[in-house]
Amino acid sequence: MRKEVVLITGANGEMGHGLIQHLGQQGTFDIIALDVQPLDDHLKPYCLRAIQGDILDTMLLGRLVAEFEIRTIYHLASILSTKAEYNPEAAHRVNVEGTLNLLRLAVEQSQWQGKPVKFLYPSSIAVYGLPDLETKRCAGKVKEYNWLEPTTMYGCNKLYCEHLGRYYARYYRQLAADYGQSSVDFRSIRFPGLISAVTLPTGGTSDYGPEMLHHAAQGLPYKCFVRPDTRLPFMAMPDAIKALLQLEAAPRSALSQYVYNVTSFSISAEEFYQIVKKAFPEAEITFDPHPNRQKIVDSWPEDVDDSAARQDWGWQPDYDLERAFSEYLIPAVRQRYEVARQVR
């Protein structure tokens, strides 16, 4: 008998940490963790197996199909926006071809099981592309179908993979005699900038916020690469995990679309600076905008409309701006580096 499992790719990343801990503490599902890096030791007890491997390795994915009955795939692996701009072709291979490999795996699993396999796909506000600052400021809360002209390879990859997921869910092999049997249950969330107290930022263009916080807590100087007036939507990492789990648990019949915006609060870089400076008065933070990174951030919306998620599956963040910083980020980040200093 093949063992029923949940597969998490990109398991050693920011979101993977939170998701594995949450699912592991629940103890409802056996977890297969897959990442190109070794899984952190403290996460291994939560997992049935931790595999160091690449989502581009079709032989590896084939072994997973043969050995396990995968009920849900959380496909978190990707090359993020800033890194993707330095090597767009490599980003395309990982972000698109890797996703295609996982969708094929889901199809094969669904055919084995005789029912759809759930495929949870974190997308991003990088799929949006507003042409100028005036348009951005006038756009208000951007809906899922507006301004879909991304300016980065990462954004292009994410938008295309949303379409791939929709295709595999609704139209896969639509001319075949067995069309419609055991398709993939694809569900995607467009996340805003994510802020974690547990893990360090890993190459996102919205990471100036969390980088500012982590540098301040360590007593390290930080040059913020965007203007003080730059405004984006953000979310605390526990809410990102909550959103993924809520969407996974929602009945398919309740979902009116395949891709949903979620958000918690919008904040400017200057407001971020003021909050961090109040918590860490000795922090050395300056603003030194990087013209090209600034241009990318300027193409992303100041806020997004997440009313569809609220209506269809009851989305509501636990952490607004005040709670995110006072109850989660600042206490946890401060404790993290105080413990590190004591260990040294």
Phi, psi and omega in degrees: 000129175285144184275135178286130184217166167252132178258128176240113175269159185061035191293336183267006179277184183303309182288325179301319179303308183295320182293316180297317180298317182293309180294323180295320179290328175295320178072015183279328186235145167281137187248131167255118182257128182234129178202152177289340176259154175299138179292138178304140187302323184288347177269339186300322180298338180279348190251141171294321177207138174248119186246126172269111184190176189246137178290351174273355181273094184293332177295317178298313180296325177297322178292324177297318178300318183288327189266332188233155171258101187270114182272326181219138175244123169258102186266090185263348186290133175191162168263122189283176196300311183294311179299324181297328180289336178281335178214076186299324183291319176296320178298318179298317180300311182290311189285327182259304182296324176297318178295319178300319177300318181289325176295321176296320176300317180296320177299313181298318178296318181295326177290321175298316189273342181077017177203159184296142171267133179285137182232105181264123187234111175285117174257201193203156172294353176295347177290342181274153177212093178273140192286333182201171184294323180297316177298318180300315183289333180270346188290333182067216180280112186278130179276167185301332186258007181260148168056043182270067177227072185298149182254000180240157175299320178301313179297317176299316179300313183296316181295317179296319180291330171300316179293321176301315179299318178296321178297312181295330180283326188244329192234004187304124180050053188291349176262357181283156181295329181262023181306135176093353181273124174054054179281173179281138175266085187274132180219129186229145176238130171271106182274148169280195173298134182252139182237120180243140173272346189266321184239157181276150177302149188230035171111018176274150181284343175269008187283000179300328179294299178298326177298318178303314182294312183292322177296316181299318181294333180268357183074025181257141177292152181219133174256114181283129189271011175232166178292155178301329183276001181294128183234132176221159170282145180225170180204140174287144185304321178302326177289327177296317177296317178301317181297315179301315183290322177295317180293321178299322185279345184292140174298139179303326182295340181275348187266122182268352180208170182265339185232131184231137165285146164222153176201171179231305180208153174252141186210143176274162177298325178295317178295321176301314180301315182297320179293315180294318181295324178293321181284325182231080187301336181275358184300136176256098183235126176234162179252122181222076188302134174268116190306316185284321176293322176300318180299321178296310182298324179295339180275353180264149186292153174287335181202160179231155179267113179250028183295329179295317178296321179295321182283317188280321184223023169071026181298133171201126182289149174276332187246107168279187184303312183297310183292323182303317182275314188284328186255339183241294193294303187294312178299317184290318179293319178299315180296320181305312185275336172294318177297318179298321180292322179295323179296320179292000000 
